[in-house]
């Protein structure tokens, strides 16, 4: 069952659950694969190594699951930061262009030029405090 599966990678799983709850990941991604993917996205957006470590724990405990292996092999984790006045057509075009190609671990983050909006964003994404977003024209910064 799904309830038993979430404990599959933990060392203190009772033996009877280990025997009946073998994680499979063949036709649909296992919950562990989805969790690892989401943890990697959180790690990227929040610039938080602790989240990456949690994903690595899943990779270590369940290395044979196909989707877990695929998530681990994904490269291209990057943050594309776009600044500028959102009312300018050039800024809107830059944001649209940044979102166009699909890259599973890429995050596009708009840092507004408004001081109040920037302060609200910085409460959640502390690393955005260091971004100079005072210019009205769009600017793109790629962080890996």
DSSP file (Angstrom, degrees, kcal/mol; ACC not computed):
  #  RESIDUE AA STRUCTURE BP1 BP2  ACC     N-H-->O    O-->H-N    N-H-->O    O-->H-N    TCO  KAPPA ALPHA  PHI   PSI    X-CA   Y-CA   Z-CA
    1    1 A X     >        0   0    0      0, 0.0     4,-2.0     0, 0.0     3,-0.2   0.000 360.0 360.0 360.0 162.8    0.0    0.0    0.0
    2    2 A X  H  >  +     0   0    0      1,-0.2     4,-1.6     2,-0.2    29,-0.0   0.866 360.0  58.1 -62.8 -36.3    1.1    3.6   -0.4
    3    3 A X  H  4 S+     0   0    0      1,-0.2     4,-0.3     2,-0.2    -1,-0.2   0.899 110.8  41.8 -62.2 -39.7    1.2    4.1    3.4
    4    4 A X  H >4 S+     0   0    0      1,-0.2     3,-1.2    -3,-0.2    -1,-0.2   0.845 108.1  62.3 -74.2 -33.1    3.8    1.3    3.6
    5    5 A X  H >< S+     0   0    0     -4,-2.0     3,-2.1     1,-0.3     4,-0.3   0.847  91.2  63.9 -63.8 -35.4    5.7    2.4    0.6
    6    6 A X  T 3< S+     0   0    0     -4,-1.6     3,-0.3     1,-0.3    -1,-0.3   0.720 105.1  48.0 -65.6 -16.7    6.7    5.8    2.0
    7    7 A X  T X  S+     0   0    0     -3,-1.2     3,-2.0    -4,-0.3    -1,-0.3   0.371  79.5 105.0 -98.8   3.9    8.7    4.0    4.7
    8    8 A X  T <  S+     0   0    0     -3,-2.1    -1,-0.2     1,-0.3    -2,-0.1   0.805  81.6  46.9 -58.5 -31.0   10.4    1.7    2.2
    9    9 A X  T 3  S+     0   0    0     -4,-0.3     2,-0.3    -3,-0.3    -1,-0.3   0.458  91.6  98.9 -91.1   0.7   13.7    3.5    2.5
   10   10 A X    X   -     0   0    0     -3,-2.0     3,-1.0     1,-0.1    -3,-0.0  -0.682  68.7-139.9 -92.0 141.9   13.8    3.8    6.3
   11   11 A X  T 3  S+     0   0    0     -2,-0.3    -1,-0.1     1,-0.2    -3,-0.0   0.732  96.8  61.1 -71.2 -22.1   15.8    1.3    8.3
   12   12 A X  T 3  S+     0   0    0     -5,-0.0     2,-0.3     2,-0.0    -1,-0.2   0.135  70.7 132.9 -95.3  22.7   13.3    0.9   11.1
   13   13 A X    <   -     0   0    0     -3,-1.0     5,-0.1    -6,-0.2    -9,-0.0  -0.555  65.6-109.0 -71.2 131.2   10.5   -0.5    8.8
   14   14 A X    >>  -     0   0    0     -2,-0.3     4,-2.0     1,-0.1     3,-0.8  -0.309  24.9-119.6 -59.8 145.8    9.0   -3.7   10.3
   15   15 A X  H 3> S+     0   0    0      1,-0.3     4,-2.1     2,-0.2     5,-0.2   0.863 111.3  58.3 -57.3 -39.9    9.9   -6.8    8.5
   16   16 A X  H 3> S+     0   0    0      1,-0.2     4,-1.3     2,-0.2    -1,-0.3   0.843 108.8  46.0 -63.9 -31.0    6.3   -7.7    7.6
   17   17 A X  H <> S+     0   0    0     -3,-0.8     4,-2.5     2,-0.2    -1,-0.2   0.881 108.6  55.3 -75.8 -38.0    6.0   -4.3    5.8
   18   18 A X  H  < S+     0   0    0     -4,-2.0    -2,-0.2     1,-0.2    -1,-0.2   0.875 109.6  48.5 -59.9 -36.4    9.3   -4.8    4.0
   19   19 A X  H  < S+     0   0    0     -4,-2.1     3,-0.2    -5,-0.2    -1,-0.2   0.852 120.4  33.4 -74.6 -35.0    8.1   -8.1    2.6
   20   20 A X  H  < S+     0   0    0     -4,-1.3     2,-0.7     1,-0.2    -2,-0.2   0.686 112.1  61.5 -95.6 -18.0    4.7   -6.9    1.3
   21   21 A X     <  +     0   0    0     -4,-2.5     2,-0.6    -5,-0.1    -1,-0.2  -0.586  60.4 164.6-112.8  70.4    5.6   -3.4    0.3
   22   22 A X        -     0   0    0     -2,-0.7     2,-0.2    -3,-0.2   -17,-0.1  -0.761  39.8-123.3 -84.0 120.8    8.2   -3.6   -2.4
   23   23 A X        -     0   0    0     -2,-0.6     2,-0.4   -18,-0.1    -2,-0.0  -0.447  30.2-170.6 -67.4 132.0    8.5   -0.3   -4.2
   24   24 A X        +     0   0    0     -2,-0.2    41,-0.1    41,-0.1     4,-0.0  -0.918  16.8 174.7-121.3 152.5    7.8   -0.5   -7.9
   25   25 A X        +     0   0    0     -2,-0.4    42,-0.5     4,-0.1     5,-0.1  -0.087  43.4 108.4-148.0  34.8    8.4    2.3  -10.3
   26   26 A X  S    S+     0   0    0     40,-0.1     3,-0.1     3,-0.1     4,-0.0   0.972  87.2  15.3 -92.4 -59.8    7.8    0.8  -13.7
   27   27 A X  S    S+     0   0    0      1,-0.2     2,-0.4     2,-0.0    -2,-0.0   0.893 134.7  23.0 -85.3 -39.7    4.6    2.1  -15.3
   28   28 A X  S    S-     0   0    0     -4,-0.0    -1,-0.2     0, 0.0    39,-0.1  -0.945  96.2 -95.4-122.6 146.6    3.9    5.0  -13.0
   29   29 A X        -     0   0    0     -2,-0.4    -4,-0.1    -3,-0.1    -3,-0.1  -0.360  42.0-120.2 -60.4 136.4    6.5    6.9  -10.9
   30   30 A X    >>  -     0   0    0      1,-0.1     4,-2.0    -5,-0.1     3,-0.6  -0.344  25.6-108.4 -68.7 156.2    6.7    5.6   -7.4
   31   31 A X  H 3> S+     0   0    0      1,-0.2     4,-2.6     2,-0.2     5,-0.2   0.838 121.5  58.4 -57.1 -32.9    5.9    8.1   -4.6
   32   32 A X  H 3> S+     0   0    0      2,-0.2     4,-2.4     1,-0.2    -1,-0.2   0.883 104.8  49.6 -65.4 -37.9    9.6    8.1   -3.7
   33   33 A X  H <> S+     0   0    0     -3,-0.6     4,-2.4     2,-0.2    -2,-0.2   0.924 112.4  46.9 -65.5 -44.8   10.5    9.2   -7.3
   34   34 A X  H  X S+     0   0    0     -4,-2.0     4,-2.7     1,-0.2    -2,-0.2   0.910 112.5  50.5 -64.0 -41.9    7.9   12.1   -7.1
   35   35 A X  H  X S+     0   0    0     -4,-2.6     4,-2.7    -5,-0.2    -2,-0.2   0.921 110.0  49.7 -61.9 -44.1    9.2   13.1   -3.7
   36   36 A X  H  X S+     0   0    0     -4,-2.4     4,-2.2     2,-0.2    -2,-0.2   0.922 111.8  48.9 -61.4 -43.8   12.8   13.1   -4.9
   37   37 A X  H  X S+     0   0    0     -4,-2.4     4,-2.1     1,-0.2    -2,-0.2   0.938 113.1  46.7 -61.0 -47.3   11.9   15.3   -7.9
   38   38 A X  H  X S+     0   0    0     -4,-2.7     4,-2.7     1,-0.2    -2,-0.2   0.888 110.5  52.7 -64.2 -38.8    9.9   17.7   -5.7
   39   39 A X  H  X S+     0   0    0     -4,-2.7     4,-2.7     1,-0.2    -1,-0.2   0.891 108.5  50.7 -63.4 -38.8   12.8   17.9   -3.2
   40   40 A X  H  X S+     0   0    0     -4,-2.2     4,-2.1     2,-0.2    -1,-0.2   0.896 110.3  49.6 -65.7 -38.9   15.2   18.7   -6.0
   41   41 A X  H  X S+     0   0    0     -4,-2.1     4,-2.8     2,-0.2     5,-0.3   0.931 112.0  48.1 -64.4 -44.6   12.9   21.5   -7.2
   42   42 A X  H  X S+     0   0    0     -4,-2.7     4,-2.8     1,-0.2     6,-0.3   0.929 110.3  52.2 -60.3 -44.0   12.6   22.9   -3.7
   43   43 A X  H  X>S+     0   0    0     -4,-2.7     5,-1.3     1,-0.2     4,-0.9   0.897 113.0  45.3 -58.7 -40.6   16.4   22.7   -3.3
   44   44 A X  H  <5S+     0   0    0     -4,-2.1     3,-0.2     3,-0.2    -2,-0.2   0.954 117.3  40.8 -69.7 -50.8   16.8   24.7   -6.5
   45   45 A X  H  <5S+     0   0    0     -4,-2.8    -2,-0.2     1,-0.2    -3,-0.2   0.914 124.1  37.5 -66.6 -43.1   14.2   27.4   -5.9
   46   46 A X  H  <5S-     0   0    0     -4,-2.8    -1,-0.2    -5,-0.3    81,-0.2   0.560  99.9-130.6 -86.2  -7.5   15.0   27.9   -2.3
   47   47 A X  T  <5 +     0   0    0     -4,-0.9     2,-0.6    -5,-0.3    -3,-0.2   0.945  56.1 152.2  54.1  48.9   18.8   27.5   -2.7
   48   48 A X    >>< -     0   0    0     -5,-1.3     4,-1.1    -6,-0.3     3,-1.0  -0.905  37.8-167.4-118.6 103.5   18.5   25.0    0.2
   49   49 A X  H 3> S+     0   0    0     -2,-0.6     4,-2.3     1,-0.2     5,-0.2   0.773  85.6  68.6 -59.6 -26.5   21.1   22.2    0.4
   50   50 A X  H 3> S+     0   0    0      1,-0.2     4,-1.6     2,-0.2    -1,-0.2   0.879  98.7  49.9 -62.2 -37.1   19.1   20.4    3.1
   51   51 A X  H <> S+     0   0    0     -3,-1.0     4,-1.8     2,-0.2    -1,-0.2   0.893 109.1  51.5 -68.5 -38.9   16.4   19.7    0.6
   52   52 A X  H  X S+     0   0    0     -4,-1.1     4,-2.5     1,-0.2    -2,-0.2   0.889 106.9  54.7 -63.3 -38.4   19.0   18.3   -1.9
   53   53 A X  H  X S+     0   0    0     -4,-2.3     4,-1.7     1,-0.2    -1,-0.2   0.872 105.5  52.5 -63.3 -36.5   20.3   16.1    0.9
   54   54 A X  H  X S+     0   0    0     -4,-1.6     4,-1.3     2,-0.2    -1,-0.2   0.902 109.4  48.6 -66.3 -40.0   16.8   14.7    1.5
   55   55 A X  H  X S+     0   0    0     -4,-1.8     4,-2.1     1,-0.2     3,-0.3   0.912 108.7  54.2 -64.3 -41.3   16.6   13.8   -2.2
   56   56 A X  H  X S+     0   0    0     -4,-2.5     4,-2.4     1,-0.2    -1,-0.2   0.846 102.2  58.4 -61.0 -34.0   20.0   12.2   -2.1
   57   57 A X  H  X S+     0   0    0     -4,-1.7     4,-2.2     2,-0.2    -1,-0.2   0.886 106.4  48.0 -63.8 -37.7   18.7   10.0    0.8
   58   58 A X  H  X S+     0   0    0     -4,-1.3     4,-2.2    -3,-0.3    -2,-0.2   0.917 110.6  51.3 -66.8 -42.4   16.0    8.7   -1.5
   59   59 A X  H  < S+     0   0    0     -4,-2.1    -2,-0.2     1,-0.2    -1,-0.2   0.895 112.9  46.4 -60.6 -39.5   18.6    8.0   -4.2
   60   60 A X  H >< S+     0   0    0     -4,-2.4     3,-0.5     1,-0.2    -1,-0.2   0.894 115.8  43.1 -70.5 -41.0   20.8    6.1   -1.8
   61   61 A X  H 3< S+     0   0    0     -4,-2.2    -2,-0.2     1,-0.2    -1,-0.2   0.769 127.1  27.9 -80.6 -24.5   18.0    4.0   -0.3
   62   62 A X  T ><  +     0   0    0     -4,-2.2     3,-1.1    -5,-0.2    -1,-0.2  -0.417  68.2 148.3-133.1  59.0   16.2    3.1   -3.5
   63   63 A X  T <   +     0   0    0     -3,-0.5    -1,-0.1     1,-0.2    -2,-0.1   0.689  67.0  61.8 -71.0 -16.6   18.8    3.2   -6.3
   64   64 A X  T 3  S+     0   0    0     -3,-0.1     2,-0.4     4,-0.1    -1,-0.2   0.558  73.2 105.4 -91.0  -6.5   17.2    0.5   -8.4
   65   65 A X    <>  -     0   0    0     -3,-1.1     4,-2.5     1,-0.1     5,-0.2  -0.607  68.0-139.7 -75.5 127.9   13.9    2.2   -9.1
   66   66 A X  H  > S+     0   0    0     -2,-0.4     4,-2.1     1,-0.2    -1,-0.1   0.885  99.5  44.8 -57.0 -44.8   13.9    3.4  -12.8
   67   67 A X  H  > S+     0   0    0    -42,-0.5     4,-2.6     2,-0.2    -1,-0.2   0.864 111.5  53.4 -71.3 -33.5   12.2    6.8  -12.2
   68   68 A X  H  > S+     0   0    0      2,-0.2     4,-2.4     1,-0.2    -1,-0.2   0.931 110.6  48.0 -62.0 -44.1   14.4    7.5   -9.1
   69   69 A X  H  X S+     0   0    0     -4,-2.5     4,-1.8     1,-0.2    -2,-0.2   0.892 111.1  50.9 -62.9 -39.3   17.4    6.8  -11.3
   70   70 A X  H  X S+     0   0    0     -4,-2.1     4,-0.8    -5,-0.2    -2,-0.2   0.911 110.3  48.4 -66.1 -42.0   16.0    9.1  -14.0
   71   71 A X  H >< S+     0   0    0     -4,-2.6     3,-0.8     1,-0.2    -2,-0.2   0.914 111.0  51.1 -63.7 -41.5   15.4   11.9  -11.5
   72   72 A X  H 3< S+     0   0    0     -4,-2.4    -1,-0.2     1,-0.2    -2,-0.2   0.865 108.8  52.0 -63.0 -35.2   18.9   11.6  -10.2
   73   73 A X  H 3< S+     0   0    0     -4,-1.8    -1,-0.2    -5,-0.2    -2,-0.2   0.622  83.2 115.1 -78.1 -12.6   20.3   11.7  -13.7
   74   74 A X    <<  -     0   0    0     -3,-0.8     2,-0.2    -4,-0.8     3,-0.2  -0.331  44.0-177.0 -61.7 134.0   18.5   15.0  -14.5
   75   75 A X        +     0   0    0      1,-0.1    30,-0.3    -2,-0.0     3,-0.1  -0.658  48.5  74.6-118.3-179.1   20.8   17.8  -15.1
   76   76 A X        +     0   0    0      1,-0.3     2,-0.8    -2,-0.2    -1,-0.1   0.698  49.7 165.5  88.6  19.2   20.1   21.4  -15.8
   77   77 A X        +     0   0    0     -3,-0.2     2,-0.3    29,-0.1    -1,-0.3  -0.586  23.7 144.7 -68.4 112.5   19.0   22.5  -12.3
   78   78 A X  E     -a  106   0A   0     27,-0.9    29,-2.4    -2,-0.8     2,-0.5  -0.984  47.5-134.3-148.6 157.3   19.1   26.2  -12.7
   79   79 A X  E     -aB 107 143A   0     64,-3.2    64,-3.3    -2,-0.3     2,-0.7  -0.974  14.6-160.1-113.5 124.2   17.4   29.3  -11.5
   80   80 A X  E     -aB 108 142A   0     27,-3.2    29,-3.0    -2,-0.5     2,-0.5  -0.922  11.8-163.5-103.9 114.5   16.6   31.9  -14.1
   81   81 A X  E     -aB 109 141A   0     60,-3.5    60,-2.9    -2,-0.7     2,-0.5  -0.856   4.7-169.8-102.8 128.4   16.1   35.2  -12.4
   82   82 A X  E     -aB 110 140A   0     27,-2.6    29,-2.8    -2,-0.5     2,-0.3  -0.973   4.7-177.6-121.7 130.3   14.4   38.0  -14.4
   83   83 A X  E     +aB 111 139A   0     56,-2.5    56,-1.5    -2,-0.5     2,-0.2  -0.735  28.7  89.3-117.3 169.2   14.1   41.6  -13.2
   84   84 A X  E    S-a  112   0A   0     27,-0.6    29,-0.6    49,-0.3     2,-0.5  -0.599  80.4 -49.5 129.9 170.3   12.5   44.6  -14.6
   85   85 A X    >   -     0   0    0     51,-2.7     3,-1.8    -2,-0.2     6,-0.3  -0.652  42.9-146.4 -78.1 123.2    9.2   46.4  -14.6
   86   86 A X  T 3  S+     0   0    0     -2,-0.5    -1,-0.1     1,-0.3     6,-0.1   0.615  95.7  64.5 -69.3 -10.6    6.4   43.9  -15.3
   87   87 A X  T 3  S+     0   0    0      4,-0.1     2,-0.3     5,-0.0    -1,-0.3   0.593  82.5  94.0 -86.1 -11.2    4.4   46.6  -17.2
   88   88 A X  S <> S-     0   0    0     -3,-1.8     4,-1.9    48,-0.2     3,-0.4  -0.649  75.5-138.1 -81.9 136.4    7.1   46.9  -19.9
   89   89 A X  H  > S+     0   0    0     -2,-0.3     4,-2.8     1,-0.2     5,-0.2   0.870 103.5  59.3 -60.4 -37.0    6.5   44.7  -22.9
   90   90 A X  H  > S+     0   0    0      1,-0.2     4,-2.0     2,-0.2    -1,-0.2   0.875 105.9  48.2 -61.7 -37.4   10.2   43.8  -23.0
   91   91 A X  H  > S+     0   0    0     -3,-0.4     4,-2.4    -6,-0.3    -1,-0.2   0.921 111.9  48.6 -68.7 -44.1    9.9   42.3  -19.5
   92   92 A X  H  X S+     0   0    0     -4,-1.9     4,-2.5     1,-0.2    -2,-0.2   0.915 112.2  49.5 -61.3 -43.2    6.8   40.4  -20.4
   93   93 A X  H  X S+     0   0    0     -4,-2.8     4,-2.5     2,-0.2    -1,-0.2   0.890 110.1  51.0 -63.4 -39.9    8.5   39.1  -23.6
   94   94 A X  H  X S+     0   0    0     -4,-2.0     4,-2.1    -5,-0.2    -2,-0.2   0.916 111.3  47.4 -64.2 -43.5   11.6   38.0  -21.5
   95   95 A X  H  X S+     0   0    0     -4,-2.4     4,-1.6     2,-0.2    -2,-0.2   0.915 112.4  49.4 -63.3 -43.4    9.4   36.1  -19.0
   96   96 A X  H  X S+     0   0    0     -4,-2.5     4,-0.9     1,-0.2    -2,-0.2   0.919 111.8  48.8 -61.5 -44.7    7.5   34.4  -21.8
   97   97 A X  H  X S+     0   0    0     -4,-2.5     4,-0.6     1,-0.2     3,-0.4   0.873 108.9  53.0 -63.7 -38.6   10.7   33.4  -23.6
   98   98 A X  H  < S+     0   0    0     -4,-2.1    -1,-0.2     1,-0.2    -2,-0.2   0.831 111.3  46.3 -68.0 -31.6   12.2   32.0  -20.4
   99   99 A X  H  < S+     0   0    0     -4,-1.6    -1,-0.2    -5,-0.1    -2,-0.2   0.644  93.3  85.2 -82.8 -15.3    9.2   29.8  -19.8
  100  100 A X  H  < S+     0   0    0     -4,-0.9     2,-0.2    -3,-0.4    -2,-0.1   0.930  77.6  59.7 -61.3 -56.0    9.0   28.5  -23.3
  101  101 A X  S  < S-     0   0    0     -4,-0.6     2,-0.5    -3,-0.1     0, 0.0  -0.552  86.4-123.8 -78.7 139.6   11.4   25.5  -23.3
  102  102 A X        +     0   0    0     -2,-0.2     2,-0.3     2,-0.0    -1,-0.1  -0.678  38.2 162.3 -83.5 126.7   10.6   22.8  -20.9
  103  103 A X    >   -     0   0    0     -2,-0.5     3,-1.9     3,-0.2   -27,-0.0  -0.911  30.4-146.8-141.5 112.9   13.3   21.9  -18.4
  104  104 A X  T 3  S+     0   0    0     -2,-0.3    -1,-0.1     1,-0.3   -28,-0.1   0.786  95.3  36.8 -57.3 -33.7   12.1   19.9  -15.4
  105  105 A X  T 3  S+     0   0    0    -30,-0.3   -27,-0.9     2,-0.0     2,-0.4   0.231  91.9 107.6-106.0  15.8   14.5   21.3  -12.9
  106  106 A X  E <   -a   78   0A   0     -3,-1.9     2,-0.5   -29,-0.2   -27,-0.2  -0.769  50.4-162.2 -92.9 137.4   14.6   24.9  -14.1
  107  107 A X  E     -a   79   0A   0    -29,-2.4   -27,-3.2    -2,-0.4     2,-0.6  -0.979   6.3-154.9-119.2 128.9   12.9   27.6  -12.1
  108  108 A X  E     -a   80   0A   0     -2,-0.5     2,-0.5   -29,-0.2   -27,-0.2  -0.915  17.5-173.8-102.4 121.1   12.0   31.0  -13.6
  109  109 A X  E     -a   81   0A   0    -29,-3.0   -27,-2.6    -2,-0.6     2,-0.6  -0.965  14.3-150.6-123.4 122.9   11.8   33.5  -10.8
  110  110 A X  E     -a   82   0A   0     -2,-0.5     2,-0.7   -29,-0.2   -27,-0.2  -0.816   6.1-163.0 -92.8 123.6   10.6   37.1  -11.4
  111  111 A X  E     -a   83   0A   0    -29,-2.8   -27,-0.6    -2,-0.6     7,-0.1  -0.925  21.7-138.2-106.0 109.3   12.1   39.6   -9.0
  112  112 A X  E     -a   84   0A   0     -2,-0.7   -27,-0.1   -29,-0.2    21,-0.1  -0.188   9.4-133.2 -70.0 158.4   10.0   42.8   -9.2
  113  113 A X  S    S+     0   0    0    -29,-0.6     2,-0.2    23,-0.1    -1,-0.1   0.693  78.8 101.0 -82.6 -18.8   11.3   46.3   -9.2
  114  114 A X  S  > S-     0   0    0      1,-0.1     4,-2.4     2,-0.0     5,-0.2  -0.487  71.4-140.9 -67.7 131.1    8.8   47.4   -6.6
  115  115 A X  H  > S+     0   0    0     -2,-0.2     4,-2.1     1,-0.2    -1,-0.1   0.897 100.2  48.5 -61.1 -42.9   10.4   47.7   -3.2
  116  116 A X  H  > S+     0   0    0      2,-0.2     4,-2.1     1,-0.2    -1,-0.2   0.928 112.8  46.9 -65.3 -45.3    7.4   46.3   -1.3
  117  117 A X  H  > S+     0   0    0      1,-0.2     4,-2.2     2,-0.2    -1,-0.2   0.890 111.7  51.8 -64.9 -38.9    7.0   43.3   -3.7
  118  118 A X  H  X S+     0   0    0     -4,-2.4     4,-2.5     1,-0.2    -1,-0.2   0.894 108.3  51.7 -63.7 -39.6   10.7   42.6   -3.5
  119  119 A X  H  X S+     0   0    0     -4,-2.1     4,-1.0     2,-0.2    -2,-0.2   0.896 109.4  49.7 -65.0 -40.2   10.5   42.6    0.3
  120  120 A X  H  X S+     0   0    0     -4,-2.1     4,-0.7     1,-0.2     3,-0.5   0.919 112.3  47.8 -64.0 -42.9    7.6   40.1    0.2
  121  121 A X  H >X S+     0   0    0     -4,-2.2     4,-3.2     1,-0.2     3,-1.1   0.907 107.0  56.8 -63.1 -41.9    9.5   37.8   -2.2
  122  122 A X  H 3< S+     0   0    0     -4,-2.5    -1,-0.2     1,-0.3    -2,-0.2   0.737  95.3  65.5 -65.4 -23.0   12.6   38.0    0.0
  123  123 A X  H 3< S+     0   0    0     -4,-1.0    -1,-0.3    -3,-0.5     3,-0.2   0.853 116.6  27.7 -65.9 -32.4   10.7   36.7    3.0
  124  124 A X  H << S+     0   0    0     -3,-1.1     2,-0.7    -4,-0.7    -2,-0.2   0.859 132.3  35.0 -93.1 -45.0   10.2   33.4    1.2
  125  125 A X    ><  -     0   0    0     -4,-3.2     3,-2.3     1,-0.2     4,-0.2  -0.765  68.6-178.9-114.0  83.9   13.3   33.4   -1.0
  126  126 A X  G >  S+     0   0    0     -2,-0.7     3,-1.9     1,-0.3     4,-0.2   0.799  75.4  67.2 -55.9 -33.5   16.0   35.0    1.1
  127  127 A X  G >  S+     0   0    0      1,-0.3     3,-1.1   -81,-0.2    -1,-0.3   0.686  85.5  72.2 -64.5 -16.6   18.6   34.7   -1.6
  128  128 A X  G X  S+     0   0    0     -3,-2.3     3,-1.4     1,-0.2    -1,-0.3   0.633  76.2  80.9 -74.5 -11.4   16.7   37.3   -3.8
  129  129 A X  G <  S+     0   0    0     -3,-1.9    -1,-0.2     1,-0.3    -2,-0.2   0.810  88.8  54.9 -60.5 -28.8   17.7   40.1   -1.4
  130  130 A X  G <  S+     0   0    0     -3,-1.1     2,-0.5    -4,-0.2    -1,-0.3   0.543  85.6 100.9 -84.6  -5.9   21.1   40.2   -3.2
  131  131 A X  S <  S-     0   0    0     -3,-1.4     2,-0.9    -4,-0.1    -3,-0.0  -0.678  70.4-137.4 -84.3 126.6   19.5   40.7   -6.6
  132  132 A X        +     0   0    0     -2,-0.5     3,-0.2     1,-0.1   -49,-0.1  -0.748  35.5 161.4 -82.9 109.9   19.6   44.3   -7.9
  133  133 A X        +     0   0    0     -2,-0.9   -49,-0.3     1,-0.1    -1,-0.1  -0.026  36.6 109.1-119.1  28.8   16.1   44.7   -9.4
  134  134 A X        +     0   0    0    -51,-0.1    -1,-0.1   -49,-0.0     2,-0.1   0.744  53.0  95.0 -81.0 -22.7   16.0   48.5   -9.5
  135  135 A X        -     0   0    0     -3,-0.2   -51,-0.1     1,-0.1     4,-0.1  -0.394  66.5-146.0 -70.5 145.5   16.3   48.9  -13.3
  136  136 A X  S    S+     0   0    0    -52,-0.2   -51,-2.7    -2,-0.1   -48,-0.2   0.815  79.1  81.0 -79.3 -32.5   13.0   49.2  -15.3
  137  137 A X  S    S-     0   0    0    -53,-0.2    -2,-0.1     1,-0.1   -54,-0.1  -0.449  95.1 -97.3 -73.7 148.5   14.5   47.3  -18.3
  138  138 A X        -     0   0    0    -54,-0.1     2,-0.4    -2,-0.1   -54,-0.2  -0.338  39.4-173.5 -68.8 146.4   14.5   43.5  -18.1
  139  139 A X  E     -B   83   0A   0    -56,-1.5   -56,-2.5    -4,-0.1     2,-0.5  -0.997  10.3-150.7-138.9 138.8   17.6   41.7  -17.0
  140  140 A X  E     -B   82   0A   0     -2,-0.4     2,-0.4   -58,-0.2   -58,-0.2  -0.940  12.0-177.1-115.4 131.4   18.2   37.9  -17.0
  141  141 A X  E     -B   81   0A   0    -60,-2.9   -60,-3.5    -2,-0.5     2,-0.6  -0.995  12.2-153.6-126.2 129.0   20.5   36.2  -14.5
  142  142 A X  E     -B   80   0A   0     -2,-0.4     2,-0.4   -62,-0.2   -62,-0.2  -0.913  13.0-173.0-105.9 123.6   21.2   32.4  -14.6
  143  143 A X  E      B   79   0A   0    -64,-3.3   -64,-3.2    -2,-0.6    -2,-0.0  -0.941 360.0 360.0-115.8 135.2   22.2   30.8  -11.4
  144  144 A X              0   0    0     -2,-0.4    -1,-0.1   -66,-0.2   -67,-0.1   0.358 360.0 360.0-115.9 360.0   23.3   27.2  -11.1
